[in-house]
C-alpha cells in the first residue's frame, strides 16, 4: 500500500496536485507548471542551446559574405582612433567601438538569423508532424460509447477546461497518442479498445488526458522537430560555402578539405548527439510525469496492469528477434517511450518522482558548456556601445548559469523534497556533470581551428561541480525546513527558490572559473597568488560577498526552522558542533596573526591588510573543515553559514585592531575590508567542497566535543601562519 492507493492525491513530479472538480488552470498557469517540471526545464535548455548554435551558424555565413568588409571596417576604425587619441588608449578604444558599431550590429543581425531559422523549422515541425501522425493512424473513427463516460470522469478529475475529442485508430495501430491544437486536442486510442478490460482502458484515457492537463501535448512534437531543425541550420554554412566556391569555379571538395571545416563537422556531430539525447530524455520524462499525474488520487491497478501486459508482449516479441532488433537491444536507444518495466519501477516508489540520473547531469553540463562561447561572442559584438557594455564579461556566466540552474535546480530540489532523508546527488552524477562540461568546452563553437584552453577544461568543470554540490546541500536544507503539512505552499515556492539559489551558485561559479582560467593563462608567473585574483583582489568582491551572505542567511534560516521539524540525519549534535568550531577557528586565527604582527609590520601597511583578509578567509575555511571532519558531508549545511560567520567575526576583530593603529596617510576601505574575505572564502571553500560532499554523512561521536575545538584552533593557527610565513599569496605583478 502506497500513497497512490489512498484517496490523497500524490503530487506529480513538477506537476501540480489535482482534485476532483478543480478549477481549470489558465494558459499562463499551465505554462509555468510545465516550465518547473523536469521535462519542461530540459526543453528550455535544449531550445536555448539550439538558438545559440543557430547564431553560430549565422556567424559563419556572415564571415563568408561580409567578413572582408567587417575586417576592413575594424582596421579603419583602429587607425582613425589612434590618430584622434594618440595619448589616450581608453578614449581611443571607446571611439573605435562606436565607429565599428554598425558592422558589429550587422554581424549580430546575421547571427541571430540562424536562431530565427531554428524557430521557423521547429514551428514547421509543430504543424507537420502531428498531422502526419494522425494521417498514419487513420482512417480514424469515433471511439466506442463506453469511453465517453470515462473521458468525462477524467476531465473532472484532472481539471481540464474542455474534454478532448476521442477517436479510435485503424486496425494495426497499437500506440495511443494525443495531437491537435491547444484548444482542441485529439486523443487517438488503439484499435479494438472496447473489448479491453475497463480498468486498462480507463488507464489509457487518463494517461493521455494527463498529457493535456500537463500542457505537454505540443512539447512532444517540438522535441521531435529539434533534431531536424539542428541539421538544417548547421548545413546552411556548408551549403552556402559550397555554392560560393562553385560560383567562383573552385572545386568544392578541395575547398572543404580544411581544418576549419573538419572541426566544424566534429562539433556539429557532437551537438547533434547531444540534441538527440536530450530530446529522448524529454520525450521519456513526459511519459513518466503523465503516469504519475494519471494515478494521482486513484488506484494504480489499471495502469500497472496495462504496463505489465505491454511488458509481457515486449518480451515475447524480443525472444523471436535478432539481438540488434530486440526491444532491449541497440534499437531501444531510439525509443521515444521508456520501457514498461521502467515506468512500473517509477510508479512503485512511495513518492513517485523522476530522480536525477547521470545522463541528465552529463547532457546538462555538455549543453551548458557548448553555450558559453556563442554567448560570449554575441555579448562582445552586441553590448559594446550600449548601457550594458560593462556586463560583457558577465553575460556568458549569467545566461548559461540560469539555463543550467533551470534544469539542475528543478530536478535536484524536487528530488530532495520527495525524499528529504537521502542525499539526492551521487558521485556518478557529479562526475558525469563535470565530464559533460569538459567535453562541451573541448567542443566549443568558437575558434574551431585553434587548440582548446586546457586550463579552462580543468577549472570550469570543477567549478560547475562545486555549484551543483552546494545546490544539493541547500536543497536538502530547504526540504528539512519545510513542514510536511505545507505541501501546497511549497509546491508554489519551490521553483522560485530553487531557480534563485541554483542560479546564484552557477552564475558565480562560472564567472569565477572563467576569470581563474584567464588569470592562469595571462599570469602564469604568479604561482598560487592567482587564487587571490578572484578573491581579495577581485573588482567585484562586493557582489560576491553579497551572494555569500545571501546563501549563508538562507542556510541559517532553514537550519533554525528545521529545529521544529522532524529531522532526517540531523539532531542536537549539529547545534553543538558549530558552537565549538566557530569560536575556536576565530581564536586560532587571531592568535597566529598576533604572533606574526612584528614581521608583517615590516612588510608595509598594504601587505598587512592583505594578510588580514586572507587570515579571515582561512578562519572560515578551517571552521568548515572542522565541522565536516566530525560530521562528514552533513557538516556542509551548518558550514555554509558558520564559515562566513567565522570570517565576518574574525574580520571584525582585525578591523577593530587596525583602526586603532592607523597613522596619518593610512586609510581602510570598510566595505572592501569586510567584503574581500568573504569573496576569498568562496574561492578557498570551492577547493574543498567536492571532496567534502563525497564523504559519508555521520553523527558526531562524543569525542567531537573535544576534537572540534582542537581541530579548529590548531588548523586555523597553522593555516594562518603558513600563509604569513611562506608568502605564497602575495601578488607581485
N, C-alpha and C positions, 0 to 999 in steps of 0.2 A: 504493500500500500504506500503510495506516494501522494504528494500534493496534487498530482494530475488526476487522481481518482477521487478527490474530495470536491465539494461544491466551491471551495475557494479558488478563484482564478489564479493561475500562475503567470506572472508577467513574462512575456516573451523577451528574447534577447534583443534589447534595443527597441522593442515594440511595446506600446502602451498596453495596460491592462484592459480587458474587455468585460463588460457586464451586459446582462440582458436589458434590452431596450435602452442602451446607452445613447447618449446624444451623438449624432454623427459628427465626426471631426471635419473641419473645413479644409480646403486645399492647402492653406499655409501650415495648419497643424499636421497634415499628412506628410508634407514635405520635410518639416522639422523632425517628425518621428522617423522618417526614412533616413535622414541625414545622421541622426545619432545612433543608428543601428550599425553593427559591423559591416553589413553589406553595403549600405549607403556610404559609409566612410571610406571603404576600399574603392568604391567607384569614384568618389571625389578625388582621391589621389591619382587614380588611373587617368581621369579626364585632365587633371592638372598637368601631368607629365606629357600626355598626348599633345596638349596645346603648346607646351614648350618645345617638344620635338618638331611640331609643325613650324614653330617660329625658327628653329634652327634650319630646317629645310628651306624656309623662305630666305634666310640669310645667305645660304649658298647660291640660290637663284639671284639674289641681289648682287653678289660678288661677280657672278658670271656676266651680268648685263650692265651693272653700274660700278663695278669695282675700280676701274681705272679712273673714272670721274671722281669717285669718292676719295681715292688716294691723292689725286691731284688737288682736290679742294683742301684736304688736310695739310698738304705740303705748302700750298699757297698761304693758308691761314697762319701756319707756323712761321713762315718767313716774314709775313706782314706784322705779326705780333712781336717778333724780335726787333723789327725796325721801329715800331711805335714805342715800345717799352724796353729799351736796351738794358736798363739797370734794375728793372723791377720784374722778377720772374713770376711772382704771383699775379700781378696785374696782366702780364702778357699771357699767362695761362688762361685767365678768365676771359680775356678778349678772344683768344683762339677758340675757346668753347663756344662763345656767341657767334663767331664767324662761321664755324663748321656746323652750327646747329641745323641749318636746312638739310645738309647732307645726312646728318645723323637721324633727323626725323624721317627722311626718305627711307633710310635703312630700316628704321623701326616699323614703318608702314608696310614695307615689303615683307619683313619678317613676320609681322602679325597676319599677313595674308595667308601664310601657311597655317596658322592657328584657325583662321576662318575656314580654310579648306577642310580641316578636320571636322569642324562643326557641321559643315554642309554635307559631307559624306556620311557622317553619323546620322544626321537628320534624314537623309535619303534612305539609309538602312532602317530607320524607325518607321518609315512609310512602306517600304518594300517587303521587309521580312515577315511581319505579321500577316500581310495579305497572301504572301506565298505559302505560309503555313496553313492558313485557312483553305486555300485552294488545294493543297496537297491532301488535307484531311477530308475533303468533300467527295461526293456531294453531301452537304450537311442536311440534317432533318431534325425536326423538333424532338426534344427529349421526351421520354415517357412521362405520363401524367403524374406518376408517383413521385417523381423527383421535384415537382414544383413545391410540394409541401415541405420537403427537406430544405429546399432553397430559401423559402420564406423564414424558416426557423433559423437558418444560418445568417440571414440578413439581420434579424433581430439580435442574435447573439453577438455578432461582430460589429454592430452599429453602423451598417452601411447606409448611405443616403438613398440608394436605389438598388433594386435587385438586378444583377447581371442576367443577360439573356443566356439560357442554357440550350445547347444543341447537341446532337449526337453525331459522331463521325461515321464515315462509311466503313464497311466491313474491311477488316485487316488493320485498322488503325488502333493501336493499343495504348498510346500515351496521352493522358489528358493534359490540356494546356489552356491558357487564357490569353486572349488577344483583343484587339479593338481599341477605339479611342477611350480617353479617360472617363468621359461621361456615359459611355455605352459599351462596357466590356462584354465580351462573349466568352463563355466557358464551354469548351469543347470536351465532351465526355467520350470515352472509348466506346466502340460499337458493342452492343449487347449488354449495356449496363443494367437493364431492368431485371434479368434473372439473377444478378449477383446478389449476394447476401446484403440485406438492407443496411447493416452497420458499415459494411465496406463501402457501399455506395454513398452513404452519408459522409463517411470519412473523406472520400474523393471530393465531394462537393464542398465540404468545409475547408479542405486544404486549398482548393482553387479560389474559394471566396476569401480565404485568409490572404492570398496574394493581393486581391483587390483592396482589402482593408489595410494592408501594409503599404499600399501605394507603389509597389514594385513591378506592376504589370509591364510598363513601358521600359523599365530598367533592364529587363532580360533582353529586349531587342536592341537597346543601346549597347549593352555589353557585347552582344554578338556582332555588332557592326564596327566595334572599335578596331578589331584586327584588320578588317578591310580598309578602314579609313587610314590606319597607320601605313599599310602597304602602299596605298595610292599616294599619300603625301610624301613619303620617303622616296618614291620612284620619280617624283616630279623633277628634282635636281638632275638625276641621271638622264632622264629623257630630254630635258631642255639642253643639257650639255651635249648630248649626242646629236640633237637637231642642229645646234650651233656648229659643231665640228663638221657635220655633213654639208651645211651651207657653205663653209669655208673650204670644202674639198679635202679635209683631213680625214684619214682613216679613223673610224670611231674606236675600233678595237685597240689600236696603238695609243689613242688618247686616253682611254680608260685604264690602261695598264700603268698606273701611277700609284705611289704610296698613299697619296691622299685619298683616292677612291677605294683602295684596299681597306684603309682604316675606316672609311665611311661605311663600307659594306659590313665589316665586322661589328661595328657599333649598331648598325641597323638590325642585324640579326639578333644581337643581344636585346635590343629594345623590343623586337617582335616576340622573342621568347618571354620576356617579362610581361608584355601586354597579354599574351595568351594565358600565361599562368594566373595573372590577377583576374582576367575575365572568367576563367574557370572557377576561381575562388568566389567571385561574386555570384555566379550562377548557382554554385552549390550551397553557399551560405544562405541564399534566399530561400532555398528549399527547406533547410533546417528551421529557419525562422517561421516559415509558413506552417511547418509541422507543429512547432511549439504553440503558435497562436491558435491553430485549429483545435487543439485539445485543451485549451485554457478553460478551466471550469467544467470540464467534461471527462468522461472516461476515455482512456486511450485504447480501449479494446478494438474498436473498429479500425483505427489507423494501424495498429500493430498487426492485426490480422491481415490487412491488405499488404503491408510490408513483408510479413512472413511469407505470404503466398508468392509475392514477387521475388523474394529471395530464393524460394524453392525452385521456381521456374527458371531463374537465372542459373542456378547450379546445375539443373538438369540439362539445359542447353549447353552450358560450358563443358559438360562431360563428353559431348559429341563434337566438339570443335577443336581446331588446332590451338596450340597454346598462345599463338600470337593473335588469334581471333576470339579467345575466351574472354568472358566478362571481366575476369580478374587479371588478364594479361596486359600487354602494352596498350591495347585499344582503350583500356579504362582511363588512360590519361586524357583521351578526347571526350570523355563523357561529361555532359553538362549537368547531370544529376549525381548526387552522392549515392553510393550503393545502398540498397535496402538495409543491409546489416549495419552500416554506419548510421543511418537515420534512426534505427531502433536503439543503437547504443546511446545516442544523444537523448532520446526520449526516456530511457530507463533511469537517468540521473534524477535524484530527488528534486533538484532545482535545475531543470534543463536550460542550458545556455551554451554558446559557442566559446570554447576555450581558445586561447592564443596558441598557435602551433608554430613550429619552426619555419614552415613555408611562408606563413603570414609575415613573420619577422624578416625573413630573407628578402621577400619581394618589397616590403616597406623600405628597408634600407637601400635596396638597389634602385628603386624608382626615385626615392628621395635624393640620393647622390647624383643620379643622372640629371636631375633638375637643377643642380647647383650652377653648372656652367651656363646653361641658357639664361637663367635669371640674372646672373652676373653680367652677361653680355647685354641683355635688354636694359638693365639698370644703367650700365655705363654709356649706352647710346641715347636713352630716353630721358634720364633725370638731369644731367648737366644743363645748366642754364635755366633751371626751374627752381621753385622754392624747396623741392625735395632733393636738391643736389647734395646736401650734407649726409643723406642717408643712402648713398650709392653703395657703400661697403656693407651696410646693414641689410639691404634689400634681399640678397640671396638667403641669408640666415633666417630672415623674417618669413619670407614666402615658403621656403622649404620646411622650416621648423613648424609652421602652422599646419602644413599639409601632413607631415609625419605625425604631428600631435593629434590630428583629427582621426587618424587610423589607429595609432598605438593607444592613445588615451581612451578611445571608445571601447576597444576590446579589453585592455588590461583593467580598466576601472570597473567595467561591468563584470568581469571575471571575479574581481575582488569582492564586489557587492554580493554576488551569488554565493560565494564560499569564503567568508572572511577568515576562516580558520587556517587557510593554506596560503602559501606564498605563490602568487599567480605568475611567476616567472621562473622558467627552468634554465639551466646552464646551456642547454641546446638552443633554446630560443635566443638567448643573449649572444651566443656565438654566431648563430645564423644572421642576426641583425648586423653584427659587425662585419661578417663576411660579405653580406649583400651590399653594405655601404662601401666596403673596399672595392668590390667589383664594379660598382657604379662609378667610383672615382676613376678607376682604370679605363672604363669605357665611356668617359666624358665626351660630350658632343661639342668640344671646342679644341682647337689646336690638334686635330686628329693625326697630323703627321709628326708631331713632336712627342718625345718620351714623357711618361707620366711623372708627376712630382711625388716621389716615394715618401717624402716626409708627410705629405698630406694623406697618403694611403695609410700611414701608421698612426697619425694623430686624429683625424676626423672620425674614423670608425670607433676608436676608443672613446671619444667624447660623446658620440651618439649612444653608445652602450651605457655610459655613466648616466646620461639623461634618462634612458629607459629604466635603469635600475632604480634611480631616485623616484621616478614616477610610480613605479610599482610599490615602493615603500610608502609613499604618500597615499596611494590608492587603498592600501590595507589600513592605513591610519584612519582615513575617512570612513571606510566600511566599519571599522570597530567603533567609531564615534557616533554612528547613526543608530538610533533606536530601531529595533525591528518593527515597531508599530508605525513608523513613519515611511511606509512604502510609497505612498503616492507622492509625498513631497520630495523624497529622494529621487524618484524617477524623473521628476521635472528638473531638479537641480543638478543631477549627476552629469549630464552632458556639458553644461556650462562650466562646472567646477573642473571636470576632467580636462576640457579643452584649454581653460585658462592656465591651470597648473602645468600641464604637459607642454603647452606651447612656450611658457616661460622657461622651462627646462631645456627644451630642444633648441629654441632660438639662442639662448645664452650659450649652450654647449657648442653649437655650430659657429657662432661668431668667435668665441674664444679659440676654438680649434683652427679656424681659418687664419686667425691672427698668429697663433703659435706656428703654424706651418709657414707663414710668410716670414716670421722672425727667424726661424731656424734656417731658412734659405738665404736671407739677406745678411744675417749677423751670426755666422757660424762660429766666430772667434770669441763670443761672449760666454761660451760654455753653459753652465747651469743658470746663469743670470737671466737667460731668456724666459725662465719661469716667472720672473717678476714683471716682464713687459705687459702681459695681460692682467697683472695684479696691481701691485702698488704703483707701478709706472703707467698704468692704463689711462688714456684720456677719458674713458667712460667708466671709471671705477665707481662713481657715484650711482649711476644707474644699475651697475652690477650689485652694489651694496643694497640698493632698494629691493631688488629681486631676492637676494639672500634673506633680507629681513622679512619680506612678504612670505616666503616659504617657511621661514622659522616660526613666524606667528601662526601660520596655518597648522603646522605640526604641533605647536604648543597648545593651540585651541582645541584641536582634535584629541590631544592627549588628555586635556582636562575634562572634556566631555565623555571620553571613554571610561573615566573613573566611575561613572554611574551606570555603565552599560556592561552587560556580560562580556568579559574579555576572552579572547582566544589567543593563548600563548603569551599573555602578559599578566602582570599581577603587581602586588605591592613591591616586589623586588625591583621593578622598573622605576618606581618612585624613589627608591633609596640609592640606587647606583649612581644616578646623575648628581644627587646631592653630595656624593663622595668624590666623584670625578671632577666636577666643576671647580670647587674651591682649591683642590689640590693642584690642578693644572695652572690656575692663576698664581698660586703661591710659588710653584716651581719656576714659572717663567719670570716672575718678578725677582726671585732670588738670584737667578742667573744673570739678569740684567744689572742687578745691584753689584754683583761681584765684578762684572766687566765694565763698570762705569768709568773707571780711570783710563782704561785702554781706549774706549770709544771717545772720550773727551779729546784725545789727541788726534783722532781722525777727522774732527770737524763737526759742526752743528748739523749739516745736511746728512752726513753719514749716520749720525746718531739718530735722527728722525727716521731714516730708512730702516735701521735695525730695530727701532721701537715697533714699527709697523710689522716687520717680519716676525718679531717675537710675539706680538699679539695674535698673528695668524697661526703661529706654531702652537700657542696655547690652545686654541680651538681645535687644531688637528689632533693634539695629544688627548684632549678630552674625548673626541670621537673614537680614537683608538682604544682608550681605556674602557669605554663603555662596550665596544664590540669585543674586546678581549675576554670579557666575562659573560657576555650575552649572545655572542655570535652576531648574525645579521639582525637579530631582534634589537640590538643596540643602535641600529641606524635610525630608527624612528625617534627615540629621545635625543640621539646625537644631532639630528637635523636642527633642533632648536637649542640644545645645550652647548654645542660647539660655537655657534655665533654669539650666544650669550657670554660664553667664556672669553671670546675675542673682544667683545664690547667692554666687559668688566676690566680686562687687562689693559685695553686702550685707555679707559677712563683713569685708571691709577697712574699710568705712564704720562698721560696728558696733564694730570694734576701736578706731577713732579716737574715736568718740563716747563709749564707756565710759571712755576715759582722760581726757575733758574734762568729766565730769559734775560739777555743783556740788550743793550742798545743796538739796533740794527738787526736783531733777530725777531722773527715772527713765525707763527704757526697758523696754517690754514685749518681751521677747526673742522670744516666739512671733510676735507681731504684726509685729515689725521684719523678720523673715525671711519671714513668710507673705504680707504685703501686697504686696511687689514681685512675687512670683510670680503673685498674683491680677491685678495690674495688667498684667503681661506677657501674660496670657491675653487681656485686653481689647485691648491695643495690637496684639498679634500677629494678632488676628482681623480687624483693619482691612486687613491686607496679604496674608492667606492666599490669598484668591481670585485677585487678580492674579498672585501668585507661582505658584499651581497651574496657571495657564493658559500660563505660559512654556514654551517647548520645553526639554526636558532636553538637556544637553550636558556633555561632559568639559571640565574646566578647561584653559585654554591655559597654556603655560609662563609667561606674564606674570602668572598668578594668584599666583605666589609673592611677587611684589612688590605686586600690585594689592590683594590681600585685606588685608594689614596696613594699607595706606594707607587703604582704604575703611573698615575697622573703626575705626581710631583717629580719623580725621577725622570720620567720621559720628557716632561716639559723643560726641566732644567738641562737635561742632556742635549735636546734638540736646539734649545736657545743658545747654549754655549757653543755647539757645533757651528751654528750659523754665524756667530760672532767671531770665533777663533779662526775658522777656515777661510772666511772672507769670500765664499763662493757665490754669494748672491749680490755682491757689489757690481753695479752696472758701470762699466768704463768703456765708452764708445771711442 
